[in-house]
């Protein structure tokens, strides 16, 4: 981290009052008990005019640490632009320093229902239900007055999106070069890590969790390129999956099917059409991300020729044509992976991208299929040659 971009240590109360006017909000707390956030057995919480339900979630105490707003303002140097590392539909993410630990602080948009909903879901679900090496850990939260903030472990290499899609040539005036091209085996390890995170959500978490927002920008990388899923604000609890693969549907809401939310291009077709949400919707999204890793192309790219702007539509005809399969491989990989490696990865993506949700695989099968491709100790097979 560059010296000038390091978060500065805590500021004095006088400094915060003068320069961070929001740092002293009302001391009214959001469902507080001691230093932990609590909720009823139905997980219903109120935010001003809004209330949010997380059905059938049998928690009582949230284990994440409660921070005050002044603490997080000090940790991020009053949310300075120099510490801004990301921005999305629900707010901004800042680099921060708490004690000697680098953290990521997400400040949610205070104006809308979705910000409140995301806050509730992430705090309740992530802190009490989801602990796994391939999920970004929630360290704490803040609910001072109308402030909603979440504190995560910092992932120093940022998102997969930034490593796959940034221009390879530095723009004029840029101080640092773009990240290196991700090697094939690294891409497959990232896919395997993400698959293991989804497998845990679908098949181990109790109750199961539908992620609903899997995309390359929500897959974060640590210093060893190990991948973790982040941003669980759209997650929904699901019915248990039975031995014969039934279940895994979103808990029904009072108004029927889920309102369609997510990112265009990554959402499963049946979810877009009907609002019917299952764990197989996540499987489709994973297939899109795997295809991005294989091709180095964005799922939607208006800068490409008309027949190539939608990644899935462009790639699908090549899934069953072995002679054309090498056309799917990211040209930045140079010599690239072997024909066997490409065929295996494309086969997994094709299974996940099936139009009919019931024939898509479960994530434990995807994890098993990708375990070979992600193994760095295996010898490389002969490389692709033009046919």
C-alpha positions as CSV (number, residue, x, y, z in Angstrom):
1,X,0.0,0.0,0.0
2,X,1.4,3.4,-0.9
3,X,2.4,5.5,2.1
4,X,0.1,8.4,1.1
5,X,-2.9,6.1,0.8
6,X,-2.5,4.5,4.2
7,X,-5.4,5.2,6.6
8,X,-4.3,7.6,9.2
9,X,-4.6,6.8,12.9
10,X,-7.6,8.0,15.0
11,X,-8.4,11.7,15.1
12,X,-9.3,13.7,18.2
13,X,-12.9,14.3,19.1
14,X,-12.5,18.0,18.3
15,X,-11.2,17.2,14.8
16,X,-14.1,14.8,14.2
17,X,-16.7,17.3,15.4
18,X,-15.3,20.0,13.1
19,X,-14.6,17.9,10.0
20,X,-17.0,14.9,10.3
21,X,-20.3,16.5,11.3
22,X,-22.0,13.1,11.0
23,X,-19.7,11.6,13.6
24,X,-21.9,12.4,16.5
25,X,-25.4,11.1,15.6
26,X,-28.2,10.3,17.9
27,X,-27.2,7.6,20.4
28,X,-30.4,5.6,19.7
29,X,-29.3,2.1,18.7
30,X,-30.7,-0.4,16.3
31,X,-32.0,-3.5,18.3
32,X,-29.1,-3.3,20.7
33,X,-28.4,-5.5,23.8
34,X,-25.2,-4.8,25.5
35,X,-22.6,-4.7,22.7
36,X,-24.4,-7.1,20.4
37,X,-27.3,-6.6,18.0
38,X,-30.3,-8.8,18.7
39,X,-33.5,-9.7,16.9
40,X,-36.7,-11.6,17.6
41,X,-37.1,-15.2,16.5
42,X,-38.7,-14.1,13.2
43,X,-35.8,-11.7,12.7
44,X,-37.9,-8.6,12.2
45,X,-36.3,-5.2,12.5
46,X,-37.5,-1.7,12.0
47,X,-35.7,1.1,10.2
48,X,-37.7,4.3,10.4
49,X,-40.7,3.8,8.1
50,X,-39.5,0.4,7.0
51,X,-39.4,-3.1,8.5
52,X,-37.6,-6.2,7.2
53,X,-38.3,-9.9,7.7
54,X,-35.8,-12.7,7.5
55,X,-38.2,-15.7,8.0
56,X,-37.4,-18.8,10.1
57,X,-34.0,-17.6,11.2
58,X,-33.6,-18.9,14.7
59,X,-30.8,-16.7,16.0
60,X,-30.8,-14.6,19.1
61,X,-27.5,-12.9,19.4
62,X,-25.2,-11.5,16.7
63,X,-21.6,-12.1,17.4
64,X,-20.1,-9.3,15.4
65,X,-18.5,-6.4,17.2
66,X,-20.5,-3.2,17.5
67,X,-18.6,0.0,16.4
68,X,-19.6,3.6,16.9
69,X,-19.7,5.9,13.9
70,X,-16.9,8.1,15.3
71,X,-14.7,5.0,15.6
72,X,-15.2,4.2,11.9
73,X,-14.9,7.8,10.8
74,X,-11.5,7.9,12.6
75,X,-10.5,4.5,11.1
76,X,-11.1,5.8,7.5
77,X,-9.8,9.4,8.0
78,X,-13.4,10.7,7.9
79,X,-14.2,8.5,4.9
80,X,-11.7,10.3,2.8
81,X,-11.6,9.9,-1.0
82,X,-8.0,8.7,-0.7
83,X,-9.3,5.6,1.2
84,X,-12.2,4.9,-1.2
85,X,-11.7,1.4,-2.7
86,X,-15.1,0.6,-4.2
87,X,-18.5,1.9,-4.9
88,X,-21.8,0.1,-5.7
89,X,-25.5,0.3,-5.7
90,X,-25.8,0.1,-1.9
91,X,-23.0,2.5,-0.9
92,X,-19.2,2.9,-0.8
93,X,-16.3,0.8,0.6
94,X,-13.3,2.4,2.3
95,X,-10.0,1.1,3.4
96,X,-9.6,1.6,7.2
97,X,-7.3,0.9,10.0
98,X,-8.5,-0.4,13.4
99,X,-5.6,-0.8,15.7
100,X,-3.0,-2.4,13.6
101,X,-5.5,-4.3,11.4
102,X,-6.4,-3.1,7.9
103,X,-10.2,-3.5,7.3
104,X,-12.8,-2.6,4.6
105,X,-15.6,-0.4,5.8
106,X,-18.8,-0.4,3.7
107,X,-21.0,2.7,4.3
108,X,-24.5,2.0,3.1
109,X,-26.7,4.5,1.3
110,X,-28.9,6.0,4.1
111,X,-31.8,7.1,1.8
112,X,-33.5,3.8,0.7
113,X,-35.0,0.6,1.8
114,X,-32.5,-1.6,0.1
115,X,-29.6,-0.2,2.1
116,X,-31.4,-1.1,5.3
117,X,-32.4,-4.5,4.0
118,X,-28.8,-5.2,3.0
119,X,-27.5,-4.2,6.4
120,X,-29.9,-6.4,8.2
121,X,-29.3,-9.5,6.1
122,X,-25.5,-9.2,6.2
123,X,-25.3,-8.6,9.9
124,X,-27.8,-11.3,10.9
125,X,-26.8,-14.0,8.4
126,X,-23.0,-13.4,8.0
127,X,-22.2,-13.0,11.7
128,X,-24.3,-15.8,13.1
129,X,-24.6,-18.3,10.2
130,X,-21.9,-18.1,7.7
131,X,-18.3,-18.8,8.6
132,X,-16.2,-20.4,5.8
133,X,-12.7,-19.9,4.3
134,X,-14.3,-18.8,1.0
135,X,-16.7,-16.2,2.4
136,X,-15.4,-12.7,3.4
137,X,-15.6,-12.5,7.2
138,X,-17.8,-9.8,8.8
139,X,-15.8,-8.2,11.7
140,X,-18.4,-5.7,12.9
141,X,-21.1,-3.3,12.2
142,X,-22.3,0.2,13.2
143,X,-25.9,1.3,13.6
144,X,-25.6,4.8,15.2
145,X,-28.8,6.7,14.5
146,X,-29.4,6.5,10.7
147,X,-25.8,5.3,10.0
148,X,-25.4,1.8,8.6
149,X,-21.9,0.5,8.2
150,X,-20.3,-3.0,7.9
151,X,-16.7,-3.8,8.7
152,X,-15.0,-6.7,6.8
153,X,-11.6,-8.2,6.6
154,X,-9.7,-6.4,3.9
155,X,-8.9,-8.4,0.7
156,X,-5.7,-6.7,-0.6
157,X,-5.9,-7.7,-4.3
158,X,-9.5,-6.4,-4.7
159,X,-12.1,-8.0,-7.0
160,X,-11.7,-10.7,-9.7
161,X,-13.4,-8.1,-12.1
162,X,-10.4,-5.8,-11.7
163,X,-7.9,-8.6,-12.6
164,X,-9.9,-9.9,-15.6
165,X,-11.1,-6.8,-17.3
166,X,-8.7,-3.8,-16.7
167,X,-6.9,-2.5,-19.8
168,X,-3.5,-4.1,-20.2
169,X,-1.9,-0.9,-21.2
170,X,-1.7,1.9,-18.6
171,X,-3.6,5.0,-19.5
172,X,-1.8,8.3,-19.8
173,X,-1.0,9.7,-16.3
174,X,-1.5,6.4,-14.5
175,X,1.1,5.8,-11.8
176,X,1.0,2.0,-11.7
177,X,0.7,-0.7,-14.4
178,X,-2.4,-2.9,-14.5
179,X,-2.3,-6.2,-12.7
180,X,-0.7,-9.1,-14.5
181,X,-2.7,-11.5,-16.6
182,X,-4.1,-14.3,-14.4
183,X,-2.7,-17.7,-15.4
184,X,-5.1,-20.5,-16.3
185,X,-4.4,-22.5,-13.2
186,X,-5.0,-19.4,-11.0
187,X,-8.3,-18.8,-12.8
188,X,-9.4,-22.4,-12.1
189,X,-8.4,-22.1,-8.5
190,X,-10.4,-18.9,-8.2
191,X,-13.4,-20.8,-9.8
192,X,-12.9,-23.7,-7.4
193,X,-12.8,-21.4,-4.4
194,X,-16.0,-19.6,-5.4
195,X,-17.6,-23.0,-6.0
196,X,-16.7,-24.1,-2.5
197,X,-18.2,-20.9,-1.1
198,X,-21.5,-21.6,-2.9
199,X,-21.4,-25.3,-2.0
200,X,-21.3,-24.2,1.7
201,X,-24.2,-21.8,1.3
202,X,-26.4,-24.3,-0.5
203,X,-25.5,-27.6,1.1
204,X,-23.9,-27.0,4.5
205,X,-25.5,-23.8,5.9
206,X,-28.6,-24.4,7.9
207,X,-30.9,-23.1,6.6
208,X,-29.5,-23.0,3.1
209,X,-28.7,-19.6,1.6
210,X,-29.3,-18.4,-1.9
211,X,-26.6,-15.9,-2.7
212,X,-28.5,-14.1,-5.5
213,X,-25.6,-11.8,-6.5
214,X,-22.7,-13.9,-7.7
215,X,-20.6,-11.9,-10.2
216,X,-16.9,-11.2,-10.8
217,X,-17.0,-7.9,-8.8
218,X,-18.3,-9.8,-5.7
219,X,-15.4,-12.3,-5.7
220,X,-12.5,-10.8,-3.8
221,X,-8.9,-12.0,-3.7
222,X,-6.4,-12.1,-0.9
223,X,-2.6,-11.8,-1.3
224,X,-2.4,-15.4,-2.4
225,X,-5.2,-15.1,-5.0
226,X,-7.5,-17.1,-2.8
227,X,-11.1,-16.2,-3.6
228,X,-13.9,-15.3,-1.2
229,X,-17.5,-14.4,-1.9
230,X,-18.6,-11.0,-0.6
231,X,-21.7,-8.7,-0.4
232,X,-24.6,-10.8,0.9
233,X,-27.2,-8.0,1.0
234,X,-29.4,-9.8,-1.6
235,X,-29.1,-13.2,0.0
236,X,-32.3,-15.1,0.8
237,X,-32.8,-18.1,3.1
238,X,-34.0,-21.3,1.3
239,X,-35.8,-24.5,2.1
240,X,-33.5,-27.5,2.9
241,X,-32.3,-29.6,0.0
242,X,-33.4,-33.2,0.2
243,X,-31.4,-36.3,-0.7
244,X,-33.1,-36.5,-4.2
245,X,-32.1,-32.8,-4.9
246,X,-35.5,-31.3,-4.2
247,X,-35.9,-28.1,-2.2
248,X,-33.5,-25.2,-2.2
249,X,-36.2,-22.7,-3.0
250,X,-36.4,-19.2,-1.6
251,X,-38.7,-18.9,1.5
252,X,-42.0,-17.6,0.1
253,X,-42.8,-14.0,0.9
254,X,-46.2,-12.7,1.6
255,X,-46.5,-11.2,-1.9
256,X,-45.5,-14.3,-3.8
257,X,-42.3,-14.8,-5.8
258,X,-39.2,-12.8,-5.1
259,X,-38.8,-9.4,-6.8
260,X,-36.1,-9.9,-9.4
261,X,-32.9,-8.4,-8.2
262,X,-29.3,-9.0,-9.1
263,X,-27.1,-8.0,-12.1
264,X,-28.1,-8.2,-15.7
265,X,-26.4,-11.0,-17.5
266,X,-25.7,-13.0,-14.4
267,X,-29.3,-13.8,-13.4
268,X,-30.8,-17.1,-14.4
269,X,-33.4,-17.0,-17.2
270,X,-36.2,-18.6,-15.1
271,X,-35.6,-16.1,-12.3
272,X,-35.8,-13.1,-14.7
273,X,-39.0,-14.5,-16.3
274,X,-40.9,-15.5,-13.2
275,X,-39.1,-14.3,-10.1
276,X,-38.9,-18.0,-9.0
277,X,-35.6,-18.2,-7.0
278,X,-33.7,-21.4,-6.1
279,X,-30.1,-22.5,-5.4
280,X,-30.0,-23.4,-9.1
281,X,-30.2,-19.7,-9.9
282,X,-26.8,-19.3,-8.2
283,X,-25.5,-22.3,-10.2
284,X,-26.3,-20.4,-13.4
285,X,-24.6,-17.3,-12.2
286,X,-21.5,-19.4,-11.4
287,X,-21.5,-20.7,-14.9
288,X,-21.4,-17.1,-16.2
289,X,-18.4,-16.3,-13.9
290,X,-16.6,-19.5,-15.0
291,X,-17.2,-18.5,-18.7
292,X,-15.7,-15.0,-17.9
293,X,-12.6,-16.7,-16.4
294,X,-12.2,-18.9,-19.5
295,X,-12.7,-16.2,-22.1
296,X,-11.5,-13.0,-20.4
297,X,-14.7,-11.4,-21.7
298,X,-17.4,-9.4,-19.8
299,X,-20.8,-11.0,-19.6
300,X,-22.2,-7.9,-21.4
301,X,-19.9,-5.9,-23.5
302,X,-21.4,-3.2,-25.8
303,X,-18.0,-2.4,-27.3
304,X,-17.9,-5.8,-29.1
305,X,-19.6,-6.6,-32.5
306,X,-23.3,-7.2,-32.3
307,X,-23.1,-11.0,-32.2
308,X,-20.5,-11.0,-29.4
309,X,-22.0,-8.5,-26.9
310,X,-23.8,-11.2,-24.8
311,X,-21.1,-13.6,-23.6
312,X,-23.4,-16.6,-23.0
313,X,-25.2,-16.2,-26.4
314,X,-21.9,-15.9,-28.2
315,X,-20.2,-18.9,-26.4
316,X,-23.1,-21.4,-26.3
317,X,-22.8,-22.6,-29.9
318,X,-19.2,-23.5,-29.3
319,X,-19.9,-25.7,-26.2
320,X,-20.5,-28.8,-28.3
321,X,-18.0,-28.1,-31.1
322,X,-14.6,-29.4,-30.0
323,X,-12.9,-27.9,-33.1
324,X,-14.0,-24.4,-32.1
325,X,-13.5,-24.7,-28.4
326,X,-10.1,-23.1,-28.5
327,X,-11.8,-19.9,-29.7
328,X,-13.3,-19.5,-26.2
329,X,-9.9,-19.2,-24.5
330,X,-8.7,-15.7,-23.4
331,X,-6.1,-14.7,-26.0
332,X,-4.1,-12.9,-23.3
333,X,-3.2,-16.4,-22.0
334,X,-0.8,-16.8,-24.9
335,X,0.1,-20.5,-25.3
336,X,-2.7,-21.1,-22.8
337,X,-4.1,-24.3,-21.3
338,X,-4.2,-27.7,-22.8
339,X,-7.1,-28.9,-24.9
340,X,-8.2,-31.3,-22.1
341,X,-8.2,-28.5,-19.5
342,X,-10.3,-26.2,-21.7
343,X,-12.7,-29.0,-22.6
344,X,-13.2,-29.8,-18.9
345,X,-13.7,-26.2,-17.8
346,X,-16.1,-25.5,-20.7
347,X,-18.1,-28.6,-19.9
348,X,-18.6,-27.5,-16.3
349,X,-19.7,-24.0,-17.5
350,X,-22.1,-25.5,-20.1
351,X,-23.8,-27.7,-17.4
352,X,-24.2,-24.7,-15.1
353,X,-25.7,-22.6,-17.9
354,X,-28.4,-25.1,-18.9
355,X,-31.7,-23.3,-19.7
356,X,-33.7,-25.7,-17.6
357,X,-32.8,-25.2,-13.9
358,X,-33.6,-28.7,-12.8
359,X,-30.8,-30.2,-15.0
360,X,-28.1,-27.9,-13.7
361,X,-25.7,-29.6,-11.3
362,X,-25.5,-29.0,-7.5
363,X,-22.5,-27.1,-6.4
364,X,-20.8,-30.1,-4.7
365,X,-20.7,-31.8,-8.1
366,X,-19.2,-28.6,-9.6
367,X,-16.5,-28.5,-6.8
368,X,-15.6,-32.1,-7.6
369,X,-15.4,-31.4,-11.3
370,X,-13.2,-28.4,-10.9
371,X,-10.9,-29.9,-8.3
372,X,-8.7,-31.4,-11.0
373,X,-8.5,-28.2,-13.0
374,X,-7.5,-26.3,-9.9
375,X,-4.7,-28.7,-8.8
376,X,-1.3,-26.9,-9.3
377,X,0.6,-30.1,-8.7
378,X,-0.7,-31.9,-11.8
379,X,1.5,-32.0,-14.9
380,X,0.4,-29.9,-17.9
381,X,-1.1,-31.8,-20.8
382,X,-0.2,-31.1,-24.4
383,X,-1.3,-27.6,-25.5
384,X,-4.0,-26.7,-28.0
385,X,-3.0,-26.4,-31.6
386,X,-5.0,-25.0,-34.4
387,X,-7.2,-27.5,-36.2
